[in-house]
Amino acid sequence: MAKPGRNEPCPCGSGKKFKNCHESKTANARTSQILMVVVGAAMLAAIAAGVASFTGEQSRSGTRVWSAEHGHYHDANGVQVP
């Protein structure tokens, strides 16, 4: 079935023009779908960054450097290690 023109009667039978009845609803549905894809991609990127951060810290935490001026060990990032 072909999409009705903007000024044609809406196929739902309301008697209104398509542009005043269902056109905005179909545009909003498309916008919502695009937004869902973008948010999903951002969430996957955040999870991937978190996993990479977590695994990267595990491998660097084995390197400890004694700081005589502070009197304790530091890891490779300069953070105090207990």
Long-range contacts (C-beta under 8 A, 24 or more apart in sequence): none
